[in-house]
Amino acid sequence: MSGSGGSFGHTVRVAKGFRIGHWEVREPLASGAFGTVYAARRARPSDTLPRTAALKFLPTGTRTPRQLSHLRELADREVQLLRRLRDTPRLVRLYETLTVDAPDQPGLDGATVLVLELAEGSLAGLLERTPAPPHAPELLAQVCQGLYQLHRAGWVHGDLKPANVLLLADGSVRLADFNMAAELDGTHAYTPAFATPDYTPPELLWAEIGERGQKIRPTADVWAFGVLAHLVLSGAFPLPGGTPAARRDAAVRYARGGDELRLAPGVPDAWRGIVTDCLARTHEERAALDAAELLRRVEAATGVRSARRPLGPRRRRVLAWAAGAVVAVLAAGGVTLALTGGGAPGDGTSGGDGKAAARYGASELRTDAGVPVRYRKLIVDAAHGCREPEVTPALIAAILKAESGFDPDLSDPGKDEYGIARWTPSVLWYWIDPRRRPQVIKDLRPPFPPDVSIPAVGRYACDIARQLAPPGRVEGERGVLVAVGYRTSAGTVNKEGGVPDRVRPYADRVGHWLKAYAPPPKAGQ
């Protein structure tokens, strides 16, 4: 999503119920200087498109020639980046681009529409509700992963700020709004001079604008990350002033040596050096802190170990980008993540009602197919933490059956795999619900208990489902492909175009149990 929430002075006004392509427009989500984002639901059948999405309307149609040229350039920047980096998991996903054909609506006709992954909210909205949220370090680690992915691909974001950090339903982070993004040409890139002052490094506040736009470097994103990190960790901007203009003046004084940088007391000790180096006075002082080094230091401060280096066969399930834990701060948005109920620890029941436990989720998971009663609630709730249609209770049950036969005490030290889901210890750590980590991490020893292992399967399967290439690029039943991604990686499935031969027996087992555990369709379906 782009811009800020709250009351809207819409850049592009679109009536609720307006249809374009497969989509029907619903309520507005956000609006910025160059476009407006609306929630949408799919109104026509599709095998490749999700049920819901965010439509970003960019008014690139009926405008004056000067406006048209500028807006078209901004739209082209965003589309180019998202298409070229479409498989980059910390960037918002682009499903398709459309053009509005509405000659009876001059303000809308010809607009470019980006069909994007739908988020639950933005970091800006979260900070309005919860300044300095408790899971701030984990959240910042994911933001830093996104910057690392962008910079490694040769792009600069150019407008990193809380409104452009999206929070998905599973608590994970996506960077968004790439109107200002620019591809590096050597050490520099060029972008329109419309970045947000609070997150603009001092050298750009007085920089000249040439014919190609304003010259920027990756250190501009490093400065912006420092401002964002200080704000998220402490609830305050790092430079003094009650307005953006006052803080801009303070940034100029600081850069010219007139003021010292004074970090807020709320910034943890482990982060003070990171924020200080991100906010170094000059580009030259920041240049040594490239995105890779920044990510290494953020991971160290967060207690997160990156998986960018070559790993063993099982650990390849965590892709090179999966460097950190996800933030679980979306309760205000009505998100329910997989947690055990109120029964005995690990039994998967909600209270002592055995009959209720045996029929829990009966509409989604057969009650007569051999799924152990004590795991039903864990399995069903784990699937409900995900909005990807492939991730169902039947699929999670099939994965557990194929991995261990529902054996909670499985131990395979030779493969470094343990428990009901055959988790490798260092991989499981990434997928534990962050809200549960403080309670379980100290005592987490293999074989791992089902009430930790099964919710983690749901979280990881959901992430794999989002990464899979669309049908046509990968062949096979989508649920089975998610399971194969669990056993190998989503990247392997996409590269192979489907199920690799070496895991075909595993895929066949999952497919068999997926059919066995899924309830038969109702009459008329």
N, C-alpha and C positions, 0 to 999 in steps of 0.2 A: 504494500500500500504506500501511497505517496502523500506527503503533507501531513497535516495534523487532524486529529479527530475533533469532536465537538460540533459547534454550530458551523454551518457550511455556507460560504459564498461560493457556489459551485463555479468552477472554471468551465465545465461542460455540464449542462443540464440535460438529464435524460429521465423521461417519465418512467415510473414503475410499470412494469409489464411490457416495456419496449423489447422487441425481439431482434436479435441479430445472429445469424448462423444457427447454432444449436442452442443459443442461450436466451433466457428471459431475465431482464434486469429486475433486481429487487431493491433493497434499501441502499442509500449512499454510505460509504465507509470512510472516505477521507478525500480531501481536496487540497491541492497545492497550486503553485503559480502556473503550472503548465498542463494540468490534467486533473480529472476527477475519477475516483475509483468507486465502483458499485459492486455489491454482492450480486451473484447471479446463480441461477439454477439451470441445469440442462433441461431443455424442453423437448428435445428430440433424442431418439435412441442413438447410442454410440458405443462401439466396443473399445474405443481408445481414450475417450474424454471422461473426466470425473463427473460426479453428480453435481458438484458445486464448484464455483471458481470466483475469482475477482476479475472484473472487467475494468481495465484502465483506459479511459477515453482521452485521447490526445487530439486537440482541435487542429488537425493538419489540413482541413478542407477549405471551407469558404472563409477566407481572411484576406487582409491586404497583402500584396506581394511580399512586403518586408516581413510581416508577421508569418506568413506561410513559409518562407525560406527558413526562418529561425526555428519555428516549431517542427518543421520537417526534419531539420538537422538533429534536434533533440530526440525525436522519435526514432530516427535511424540509428542514433548512438545506442539507445536502449535495446532495440531489436537486434542489432548486430551483435552486441555483447551476449545477450541471452541465447541467441541461436548458436553462437560459437562455443559458449560455455554451458550448454544446456544440461550436461551431465555433472556439473559441479554442485555438490550437495548442500553447500552453505549459501547458495544463491537461490533466490526465489525462482520457481520453475515456470517456464513459458510453455503453454500448451499449443497456442496458435495465434496468428495475427489476422485481423479482419479490417475491412473498410466499410464505414457506414454509407449506405445508399438511401438517403432520405431528402430528395430535392425540395420537399415541402417544409423542411426544417433547416433553414440556412445555417443556423448556428451549430448544427450537428452533422450536416451533410459532408461527407468526405473525411470525417474524423477517423484516425487510426485507433484501433482497439486492440490492446494486448490482453489476451486471456491468460491469466496467471493463477498460480497456486493460491488458494484461499487461506488466509491467516486468521487466527482468533483475535489478534490485536497487534499493537506495536509496543516497542520499548517505551516510547513517549507516553502512551496510555498507561502502561504499568507504573511508570515513575510518578504520574499524576496521582495514582492511587496509593502507591507504596514507595516513597522515597527511600533510596538505599535498600533495595530488596534483599532478603536474607541469602538468596542464592546468586548474588551479584558476581562472585568470582567465576562460577561455572558458566554463567551467561556470557561474561566477557571473554572467556576462553573460546566460545563458539564464534563470537564476533571476530576474534583474532584469527580463527581458522578461515573465516570467509575472506579476510584481507589477504591472508597468505595465499589462498587459492587464486584470488584476483591478480595479485602481484606476480605470482609464479607464471600465470598465463600472459603476462605482459600488459595488464590494464591497471589504471588508477581509478578508484571510485569517484573521488572529487567532491562528494557531498555526504560523507559519513556523519550521521546524527541519529538520535533516538527514533525519530519518525521513520527512518529508513532501515530500521532493524525490526523485522517482523517476528512474532511469536506464533508458532503453529499449535494445533490442538494437543500434540503430544509433548509440548514444552520445548521443542527444539527451535533453533534460531535460523532465520534466513536474512541475508542482506538483500535490499531491494532499492528501487528507484535509481536507475542508471542513466538518467538524462544527462548528467554531467560527466559520466565515465568517459575515459579517453584511453586509446591504445598508445603505448609507449613507442616513440620514434627515437631509438637510441636511449638516452637517459631522461628524455622529456616527453611530455604529452601536451596537447592543447585542448582547452575546454572553454566554453562560454563563461564569462565572469559573473556567475549568479550563485556561487556557493553561499552557505549560511555563515554570517560573520562570526558567530560564537565558535565555530569549528574550523575556521580558516586560519592557517598559519600566518604569523605577522608579515613575513616577506611578501605574501600575496595581497595583503591589505593595501599596499601602496605600489604594487607591480603594474607596469604598463601592459596595455592590451593591444596586441598586434593584429594583423589581418587574419591570422589563423586562430585568434582567440588568446586566452591567457595561458602562459606556459606554466605547467605544474609538474611535480615529480612525486614519486611514491612517498616521500617524506611528508607531503601534505596530508596523506591518510594517517601517517604515524602521529602527527600532531592532533588530528581529529580524534584518533583513538585515545590519546592521552586525556583530552577534554572529556570525552565520553566516559572513560574509566573513572576519572575523578568524580564526575557527576553521579554515576551509578553507585560507586562505593561510599560516597559521603553525602549525597543529596545536594551538593553545591557545586557551582562552577569554580574552576581553579583560579580565575582572575577576578578581582573585585569589581563591583558595579551592579546597580539595580536594574539596568537596561542593557540590551545588546550593544547600543552605542557606547555606553560607559565602559563595558567590558572590552569593546574593540579598542578604545583609547588606552585602556590599561594594558592590553596586549602590545600595543605599539610602544608604550613607555617601557615595558618589560624587555622587549626585543632590543631597544636602544640603550639598555643598561640603567634606566632611570628607576626601576623597581625590581625587587627580588620576588621570586616565586615562593609563595607561602601556601603549602598544601593544608587542607582541612584536617583537623584531628581525626576525623572518621576514616581517613584512608589507612588501611592496615599497613603495618610495618613492611610486610612482604611485597607490598605494591608501591611503596613510596619511591623506591629507586626507579621502577618501571615508568611511573607517571612522570617523574622528574626528567628522565631521559627522553620520553616522548615529547615533552614540552620544552626541550632545549631551545634556546633563543633563535638559532639560525638553522637553515637547511644543512649546512656543513656539519654542525654538531649532531644533527639527527641522522646523517647519512649512514653512520656505522650501524644504526639500529634498523636493519632491513626486516622485512616481514618474517623471514625464517627465524632470525635471532629474537625478534619480539615474541613470536609464538613460543619459542623455547623457554623464554623467561616467564611468560604468562602461565605456561603449563607448570613450570616449577613452583610458581607462587600459588597456583590453584591446587597443586597436588595431583595434577593430571599428567599422565605419560602419553606422549604422542605415539601413533603407530605409523609414522611415515617411512620408517626404515624397513628393510626386508624382514619378513617374519616367517615362522614355520608354517606348515601346511594348514593347521587349524586356525592359527592366528591371522591368516590372510582374510578371514571373515571380516575383520575390522579393516576397512579400506584406508588408503594412505591419508585420507582427509579426516578420519574419525579420531580426533585428538582429544576430545573432552566429553565431559558429562553434560546432560541437558538440564535446563532450569525448569522447575515445576512450580510456577507461580501464577497459574492461570485459573485458580479456583474461582476467582470473581467472574470469569467467563463461562462458568458452568462445566468445566472440563472435569471428568472423572477418570482418574488413573487407576491402574490395577493395584489394589491393596487387598490383603486378606480381610475376611470378615471378623466377627466377634467370637468365633468358636475357638477350639483348642489350637495352639500354634501349629500352623502348617496343615491343618486338616481340611481347609477349603470350605468349611461350612459357615453359615451365619447363625450362630446359636446352636442349640442341641437338637434341632428338628431334623432327624435323619431323612424323613420322607421328603421334606422340602429340599434338602440338599441333593437327594437323588434325582429330583426333577428340575433342578435349577437350570435355566436356559434350555428347557426341553424343545422349544421351537427352533433352536439353532444347533442342538447337539443331541443326537439320539440317546435315549435312556436305556436302550436294550442292546448296545453294541460293544459293551465291555470297557467303557471309559470309567476308571475308578471313581466312585462317588466322592471320595475325599479330595479329588482334584477338580471337580466340575466347576465350582465357583471360581477358582483361580483361573481356569482355562477360559471360561466365558468372559470374566471381567478383563482378562488380558486382551482379548479380542476387541472388547468394547472401548479400550483406550485408543483405538485407531480408527480413522475414517476411510482407510483404503478398503474397497469392497472385497479384495482378495483375502484379507486377513479376517478369517472367521473362526469361531470356536472349533469347528470341525478341522480346519487346517492346523491350528495349534495342537489339537489332540493328535492329529496324524503325524506331525513333526515329533512330538514326544514319544509316540509309539515307535516310529522308525528309528529314533535316536537311542532309546533305552528300553523299550517295552514297558514304560512307566515305572522303571526301577529307580527309586530315589537314592539308593545306596550304590549305584554304579560307580566303579572306580577303575580308570584305565590310565595309570601313570605313564605308560609308554607313549600315549598320544596326548598326555596332559589334559585329559577330559574327564569330567566328573558329574555325577548326579543325573537327575531325570532328563536334563536337556543337554548333557555332555558339554557343559561349559568349560572352556579353558579359563583359569582364574583371572588372568589379566584382561581377557575379553569381557567376561561377565561384569567386571567392575564398571565398564563404560555404560552398561545398559540397566544398571540398578536405578530405580526411581530415586532421584537425589533426595527426596524428602525422607527416604528410609535409610540412606547411607549412614547417618550418625548412629542409628540404632544397631545396624547389622555389620558395618564394616570391620569393627574391632574383633568380632567373633566369627567372621566369615572364613570357614575352613572347608575344604572338600571332604566328602561330597556335599554339595551345596543344597540347602533345604528347598523343597518345592515352592514354598511361599516367597522365596527370593528368585529362584530360577525361572518359574513359569511366567510371572509378569515381565521379566527381562526378555523372554522369548517374544512376547507380544510387542514390546517396544522395538526390538531389533527387526522383527518381521515387517512391522509397519514401515520402518526406514528403508528396508530392501524393496518393498512394494513401490515406494515413491521413486526409487532409482531405476527400476526396470525400464528398458526401452519399450516403446509401444509395440503392439502386435504388428507383424510385418517385418520388424527388425529383429524380434525374437519370436520363435515358434514354440508353442506348447501351452498347456493349461496354466493359467496365470497363478493359481494357488500353488501348483507343483513347482513352478519357476521360483516363487518366493522361498519355498522350502529348499530348493537347490542353492539359491543364494545364501540361505542360512548355513548350508553345509560347505559352500565354497565362498562366493561373494557375488553381489549384484554385478560387479564389473566383469567377473568371469562369465556369467550368464549372457550379458550383453555382448561381450567379445565373441563368444562361441555361437551366438545367435539362437540359443536355446539350451538344452540340457547337454553338458559335455558327456562323452561316451563313458568316461571313467566313473561317473556317478549315476549312470543310467539305472543300475539296480536299486539304488537308494530312491531315485525319483519314482520308479515303479512301485516301490513299497509305500511311499507317501501317497501316490495316486490311489492305490488300493484302499488305504485306510481313510483317505479323504472322502471317498464315496461311501465307505462303510459308516462313517460317523455323521455325515450330513443327512438331516431329515429329508424324507421324500418331498417333492414339491406338492403344494396344495392343489386341489382340483381347480382347474381353470388357469393354472400358471404354466 
